[in-house]
């Protein structure tokens, strides 16, 4: 193999390693609005995002559990994040979406006020959960800092934890 070819292959390898290292430093999230605050969850935890449709109420569940819905043969609980976060209920609008999240075998749909965007934040710009949050039982993974805003990153496993 010629020296020139070896040089080219070596440079390509270095570039690929650089890209992989760069990707490892970035967390990819999906942002959404609940009330006046922006939250985000890891993009890989989202099964799908859909427009709202009818669901079936279920008795004897907490007020934030609206009921269940059928998604391609799977019965999935539907949780209103406004109510779960202690905010007053809000009538659904054109912006309202259901986000279906998965962690392991746990799946649930969550009602959000509005979807924002896919977000890429460098790991160095993500801080720990605020000191006001107590223990490992918190649903807050951390706080992402962007130039003009702060985004609360939620733990999907804690959101999906069944307490009903």
Secondary structure, 3 states (H helix, E strand, C coil): CCHHHHHHHHHHHHHHHHHHHHHHCEEEEEEEEECCEEEEEEHHHEEEEEECCCCECCCCCCCCEEEEEEECCEEEEEEEHHHHCCCCCCCCCCCCEEEEEEECCEEEEEEECEEEEEEEEEHHHEECCCCCCCCCCCCEEEEEECCCCEEEEECHHHHHCCCC
